[in-house]
Amino acid sequence: MGRCHRNPLTNPLQYATLQLRTGPPVTYAAAERGLVTYDYVIIGAGAAGCVLANKLSEDKNVSVLLLEAGSDNAKVFETKVPLLFSKLFHTQNDWDYYTVEQPGLANRQLYWPRGKIIGGSTSLNAMIYHHCSKSDFDEWASAYGCAGWDYDELAPYLRGMERFTANPDRPAIDVQHRGTVGQWQTGYTWLSEIVEKGFLPACHDAQIPPIADINTRQGSVGVTRLQTFIDPKGQRSSLATAFLTPEVLARPNLYVACNARVTRVLVDQITTKEPTVIGVEFQTSRGGERFQVHARREVLLCGGAVNTPQTLLLSGIGPADELKAHGIPVIQENDAVGHNLKDHLCTTPVIGKAKDSATLDYLGNNVKAIPALARWMLTGGGPLSSNIGEAAAFIRSTDYRFPQTKNAPNDHTSGGSAPDIELIGAPIAFIHHGEEKAIDGSSVFSIIPIGLRPQSHGTITLKSRDVFDAPIIDPKYLSDECSNDRNVLLVALRVCLKIVHSPAFKKYFEAVPMNDDPSSYWWPYSSSNIDKVTDEQLLHFMDKKAFTLYHPVGSARMGPSPTTSAVDLECRVHGVKGLRVMDASVFPEQISGHPTAPIAAMAAKLSEMIKERSGVATPLGAHL
């Protein structure tokens, strides 16, 4: 394990004997030996972990240890250049997960990239800044009993952490809805001509209204230029660069350690009436020595929707049958741990063959990319500052009726003004996460249709007791009984066809040979007659090519009852003292958009709740 950043630590492996400046180690009856103790131990330096480490360490009288299984983001060039985010896939900075075979998708195993690096997935995702719909969070409170987590409660944190920079080259928006003094840099970045003059007008041709700002109480429905978390210098503004700045990392009470894989939380069942978490155990390599640290106050689990349920299960918290099957003693039975998993599924992009250099595919050629790289390094501008998903249309499937579609979808949105479909416009061949190149080096424009409100839900379960064995990921895509998820995506595909064949858009495309083979990625754009494309053909296209948009949630969801949820309304694990969870796993229900901003806001809110409990609360949003 290595120490991240510049907070000095003489020997980071000697946790068993390390003495903190804040006081001597505390010995617990269940621990067998005295170990170093921090006030808070945070597991996972992803979106939530970075925010919590920042906020909790503001109190100079507490010590905070942040443990990250991955490496230091500051040393990875690809985390800085927005357009290069997919270059981090399948590297040491990616958990490189795969689902089990999905019967609903031609028995394919789907790749799930997840950030294994300081900043978590905010260090390797597309940098889309989105609040989602007000009704998404109001639904949490009204339908799932999560009082205190509605939109009005989260809005001050969403705005308080944001530092929005207006772009004079983009249409003006009402800045009263944008935060301007927070740590997290947001704004508008590169917009390709084919997006501005092709995709956006084509959406208007398809009767999708424009919306200037999707991050207000008004919601998201309409077509818009996407706001990003890219700073004015053209660099990614992850939750790590925003909340773990050099000044924050220099705090003497904050410790950040990399390459520390937490194997379980430590639980005292002897001296307390109910199970009480007193620390964590971790390893730095498979089969290596195990180290332990204690937490005086709380352990905060921020591993994400995959790793959080894995850690809980390895710690004896979860469904009793599963724990017993792996020989893990049951500390606290909870059937919600690892269940209720939901993800945003994309069908294969509907793509068109663009005219030369109309898209950004030319940047895949190292020689042709040199001027763009030089421009980015000198000015922070140019096409390398694109986040690929440059614009998007948010629509409601029930607003559309197509005579070719046999089964109209039902409304499972969170409210009357919330979407259940997103169509991302990307000036690049984003096929299989950008790994599959277009035929003959063609320039390609991708329209990526996403089902935002899936009814299918899956599980995260253990493969073994070894933390170095990836858990079993089974999202059970398209398994809902009424096939509503398929019906929604069928509507999404047909709207994509309307857009890509719009007169405003077609002038940017070249003709391709007519093709009625649904296994071809040029189809259905190149179909001889799109009005005759059948549901069965579209479903075949979907089954062969669909992939994730990287938004798993709900696998340790929040709620008032331990029979249906893993954590309570203060994110404390039901029936276990001293342990909280904060990441997308606690979402009670899937939201209708991109989760990074909501996760950050929820972590900021939770930090205030923790401070209130400890008697050091600050005014709402005072130092967000």
N, C-alpha and C positions, 0 to 999 in steps of 0.2 A: 504494500500500500504506500502511496506517496502523498505527501502534503500538497494540497493545491494552493496556488497563489503565494502570498508573501507573509503570512502570519507565522512567525518562526516557531518551530517545534523541534527540540533537540533530537529525539528519537521517536518518531510517530508510531512505531510498533510496540513500544513498551507501555501500553495502556494499563497494564496490571499494576504498575508502580508509579505512573505519572502523577505528580502533584499539581493541582491547579492553583493559580494565584487567588481564586475566590474562596479557597478553603480546603481543608483536608478531605480525603476520601471518606465517604460514609459507608459503614459496614451494615449490611442487611442480613438478617438471620438466614434467609434462603440462599444467600450468595456463597456461603462457605468461606469466603475470603474478602478482605477489603479491596475495593477497586476504585479507580478514579471516578468522580461523580461530577456531572454537569447538571445544571438546572434543567435544561431542555436538550434532548437528543432528537434530531430530525433525520428521518430515514428518507433519502432521496432528494437530490438537488435539482428537481424539475421545476415546472412552473410554480407550483404551490410552495415547494421547499425553499426556493430562492426568496420569495416574498416573506415567508414566515421567519427565515433566518435574519433577514434585514430588520423586520419589525420587532421581533423579540429581543434582539441584541441591542436595540436602542436604549434599553434599560441597562445602565452600566453595572448594576448590582446583580445581574444574572449572567450565567455563562451558557453558551449555546454551542453545541457540536452538530455540524452538518455532515452526514456521511453520504457519499456518492459512489455507486458501483462503477461508474465510468471515469473518464479522464477530464483534464482541464480544457475547457472550451477556448481559453485565450490563446492556445497554441495551435489551433486548427484553422487554417486559412479559409477553408470552404464554409465555415460557419459565418464568416464576415460578408462574403459576396452573395447577395440574394439569389441570383440566377443559378448558383452552383449547389443548391441545397440537396438535389438528388445525388450528387457525387458522394454524399456521406452515407448513402444506402449501402448495406452489405459491408460496411467497414467496422473497425473496432469501436466506433462511436455509435453504433446501431445495435440494438438487441437482436435484430435480424430474425424476428419471430415468423412462424408460419402457423396457419390454422390447420386443424385436421381436415380431411377431405369433406367437402360440402356437397351433399346430395342434390341440393337445389341449384348447384352451379357445375354440373357435369362432373361431379366428384373431384373437383380441383382443390388443391391446397393453396390458400391465398397468402401472399406475403404481407406481413405487418411490420413496417419499419417503426421503431420506437427509439427515442433518444437515450443513449447510454453515455452521457456526457453532462458536465455542469450546464444547467439550463434545460436539461431533458429534451423533450421534443420541441421546445421553443428554440433550440439550437440547430434543428435540422428540418423543420417543417416549412411549408409555404407561409409567408408572413402576413396572413389575412387577419385584420383587426375587425372584429365583429361582436357587437353586443347581443345579437339575436333578438327575438321578439319579447316584448314586455310580457305577453301572455304565457310564454314558456315558464317564467319564474313565478308568475301569479298562480299558474297551475300547480307548481310545487307546493305552494301554501294551501290552496283550496282543495285540490284533489288528493294530495299525498300527506297532508297534515304537517307540512314543514313550515310552520309559522316562523316569521323572521327572515325568510329567504325569498320573499317576493321581490319584484322588480324595484319597488320604491326603497326597499332596504338595501339592495345591492347598488343602485344607481350612484349614490355618493362615492362609493369605492371605485366604480368604473370610471367615473369622471376624475376623481381625486388622484389616481395614479397616472393619468395620461398627460403627456406634454405634446400637444398637437401643433404641428408646423404647417401653416397654409402654403399652398403651392400656387404661385401667380399664373402658372400655365394651366391650371385646372379651374373649372367653374367654382365660383365662390359658394361656400356653404355658411349656414348660420353658426358662427363659432360659439354662441351661447351654449350650444349642446356639447362642445368639446372642452376637455380639460387642457389647461395651458401651463400648469406649474408642477406637474407630477414628474416622476422619474422615467416613465416609459415613453419613448419617442414614437409618435405615430404621425401619419400624414399620407400624402399621395406621392407615388413615385412614377417610374417610367410607364408610359402608355404607348403601345405600338400603334402605328397608323391603321393597321388592319382591324384593331380593336375599336379605335375611336371612330373611324369612318366606315367600318364594315359591320362589326358585331353589334355595336350599340344601335345604329339605325336599323339593322335587320331585326333586332328585338322589337323595336317600335313597329316595324312592318307586321310583326306577329302579334300586334296588339298588347304588348307588354309595356306598361307605362314607365316613364323614367322616374327615378327617385334619387335625389341629390345625396342624401345622407342616410344610410341604413342603421346608424347608431344613435337613434333617438327613440322617444316613446312611440313615435309613429310606426316603428317596426321596419320590416325589410322588403315588403312586397313591391316589386318593380325591378327595373334594370339599372345598374349603377356601376361606376368606377369604384373598385374596391379600395378601401383604406388599408394601409399596411403598418406593420411595426418595423419600418425601415427608417433610419435616422437621416437628418439633412445631409450627412456625408455619404449617403448611399450604402450604409452598412446595416446589417441585421441588428435590431434592437431587441435581443432576447430578454427573457426575464432574468437571466444571469447578468447580462451587460447593464440592465437597468437597475437591478436591486443588489447585485454583488459587485459594486464598483470598487476600485482600489481603496477609496476612502472607507467604505464599509468593511472590506476585508482587513483593513488595518486596525479595526477595533480589537483591543486586547482581550475582550471577552467572547469573541467569535472564532471558532475553529472549524476549518473546512478540510475534509480529508477525502481523497480520491481512491478509487480501486478498492473500496471496502464493501464487500457483498454481505449484507445482513442475512444471517441464517435463521434468526428467530428473535422475538422479544423475550426478555427474562421476566418471569412472573413469580411473585411471592404468594404462595398459598398457605403459608404456615402462620405468619404473624398477623394476617388480616382476615376479616370475615369473608370478603369476596376477593377473587383474583385481582392482584394489583401488579401492574407492570412497573418494574424498577430499573430497567435498562435494556440493553441489546447485546447480542452476540454477533460477531461477524468474522469472515475469513477474507484473505486477500488472494487466494488461489484455491482451485479444487484440490481437496485433500490436504490443504495447508493447515497451519496452526490456527486455532480459534481464539479470538480475543473478546473481552467483555468490557463494557463501560456501563456505568449506572446513571440514572436520571433522578435528580432530587425531586423534580416536580412532575414532568410528563415526558412521554415519548410521543412524537408526532410522526405518523406514518404517511409518507407522500410519494409512494412508489408508482402511482399511476394505475390505470384500470386493469393491467395485467399483473404487475408485480405486487401491488398491495394485497389482493386476495391470496396470492401465493405466500406472502410473508405471514398473513394471518393464519392460514392453514398450517404452515410449518410450525407455527407457535401454538397450535392446539385450539385455535378459534375457528369454528366453522361447522359444517354438517358432521354429525357424530359418525355416521356410517363411513364417510370418506376418510376421516381421521383414523378410525380404527383399521380400515383397510390398509393404511400405510404404517400402522404401528405407532401412531402419534397419540400420546395421552390427551384426552379431551379436557381442555382447560375451561372452555365455555362453548357450549353448543349453540350454533346459530346457522340456520339453513339459508340465510340470505347471502352469506359470504361466498363469493364466486358465482353467484347466480344473477339473473336479471341483466345480463350483459347485452348492451345494444350498441350497434355501430352504424355509421353512414356508408351505405353501399353505393358505388357508382356502376352504371353500365359502361360498356366500352365507349370511349368518345366517338361521337359522330364527327368525322373528319372530312375536310376538303383539301384537295391538292392546290396549294396556293402558288401564285406566281413567284418567280425567283426573288429571294430576299424580302418577300412580304412578311415573312415570319422570322422567328429567331433561330430556326434550325441551322442556319449557316454557322452559328457559333459553335456547333459541334466539330467544325474543322479548326484545328489548332492554329493554322496559318491565318485563316480569315478572322479568327477571334482576337488576334493580337491588337488591332486598333481599338477594339471595344475594351479590352483589358487595360490598355494604356490610358484610355479615357477615364475608366472607373478609378484607376489608381491616382490619376492626377486631379480629377474633379469630383469623384463619387457619383457621377451621372452616367447616362448612356444605357444601353440595353442590359448590361450586367446588373443594373439596379432594379430590373424587373423581378417581380415575385412569381412570374409565370401565370398565375391566376390573376389577370389584370382587371377583369370585369366579371360581373355575374348578374343573372336574372333570377329572382326569387318569385315563384308563382305558386298558385293553389291548383292542385290537380282537378278539383271539382269544378273549376271555372271553364274546363275544356270538355268538349264532346266531339269525338271522332267517329264517323260512321263505321270505320274499319275495326274499331275496338269493341269487343263483345261485352266486356264487363267493366262498367264504370267504377272507379275507386270510391270508397267511402271516405268521409271527412274524419281524419284522425289528427288534425292540427290542434294546437293548444288554444286557438281562438279564431274568431271570424276574420281577423286581419293578419294571421300568421301563415307562412308558407309551409308546404310539405315537399317542395321540389326546389332544388338549386341547379342552375345551368351555368357552369363556369366557362368563360371564354379564355382560351389559352393560345397564344401565338406560337405554338410549338407542338411537335408530335409527342404528346404525353400518353404513350401507349405502354401499358404495363409499367407504370411508375417512371416512364421515360427511358426504360431499359431497351425497348424494342425500337429500332430505327425504321424510318419510313423506307418503303421500297425505292431503290435507285436514288437514294439521297434526296428525295422530294421534300420541298417545303410543305408543311402541313399546319392547318389550323384545327384545333381540337375544341369541341364543345362537350363538356363533361357533365352528364346528367346524374343527379344525386337524389336519392330518396331520403328526405330529412326526418321523417317521423315513422321509422320502422315499427312494425308490430311484432316481428320476429325477435326473439331474445335467446341468448345462449349462455354459456358457462365458461368459467376458468377453473380448472381442476388440476390436481397434482399429478405429475408423471412419476415422481419418486420423492423421497425425503431429502434428496440432495438439492440444495438451492441452485447448484450449477446446472441442473437439468431444467430446461425450459418447461413451464407449465403447459398443460393441454388447453389450447384455445379453440373453442367451438362456438362461433357466433350463430350457428344455425340459420344462415342467411336464407331468406325467402321460404321460411318454414311456417309462417303464420297460417292458421286454419282456413281463412277466407281468401288467401292469396292476394290480400290487398297490397302488399309490398310490390308484387309483380305488376298489379294493375296501375299503381302509381308510376312505376318506372316505364311502363308502356306509354302512358301519357307523356312522360318526360321525353322519351325518344321521338315521339311524333311531333312535339313542339320543336325539338332540335332540327328535325327535317324541315319544318316551316322556316326556321331561321336560316339554315345553311343554304336553302334555295331561294332566299329573298333576293329581289333585284338589287337591293343596296349592297348585298354581300357578294353576289355572284361575280361582280366585276373584278374581284380580287382572286378568283379561282381559275384554274385551267381545267379544260375538259379531260376526263379520264374515260377509258373504254367502259361501255355499259356492262354492268356485272350484276347478275341476280343470284350470286352465291353468298349466302349469309355468313359463311366462314371467312370471307374477305373483309379486312378492316376498311377498305374503301366503300364497302356496302354498309348502310343503304344509301349513302350519298350518290353512288354511281348506279343505283338501280334504274332500270329502264322506265319505271313509272312508280313514283313513291306513293301515289294514291292506291296502288294495288298491293303494297307491302302488307303482309298479313301479320296478325298477332303472333302466329306460330313462328314466322321467320324472325320477328324481332326477339322473341323469347330465346330462340336458338342463338342469335347474335349475343344476347345478354349472358346466357349460360356459359358460352365459350370465352367471353372476354371481360366480364365484370370484375371489379377490384374494389378495395377499400379506399375511403377518403381519410383514414387515419384518426377516427373520432370515437374510439370505444369508451363507453361510460357505464355506470350503474352497477358494477360488480361488487360493491360494498355500500349499497345505497343508504341514504339517510331517510329516517322516518321515526315516528313516535313509538312504534311497537317493535319489540325484538322478534316477533313472529314473522314480520314482513320486511325488516330492514336490519342492516348491520350496525349502523351508528345512530345516535340520537340527534336532536336538533342543535346540539353543540358539538357535533361530530365526535362524541365520545363513544367508543365501542360498547355496545350494550352488555351489561353484566361484568365489565372489566374496568377497574379504576386505573387512571394514569396513562391511558392510551387513547389518542385521537387519530382520526384519518382525515386528510384533506388532499384531494385530487379529484379527477373526473369520475373515479369509482363511486363517489358519494352522490352523484346526480340521481335524484329520484326518478327522472324520466329524461329521455333524449331531447336535446334542444334543437331548434330549427336553424342551425348554422354552425359556426366555428367556435370551439370551446375555449380557446386560449384566454381571451379577455375575461369571461366569466370565472374561470378557475382562479386567475390572479385576484379578481375582486373578492371572491369567496375566501381566499387565503388572507387577504387584508382584513376582511370582516372578522374572521376567526381570530386573528392576532389581537384585535380589540376585545373580543370576548374573553380570551385568555388573560389579558391584562386586567380586565375588570374583575375577574375571579381572584387575581393576585393582589388587587388593590392598587394598581399603578396605571389605571386607565387614563387615556388622553382624550380630549374632545374629538368627536367624530370627524375623521378625515383630516385632523389638524396637521399631521405630518405625512400624509400619503404622498 
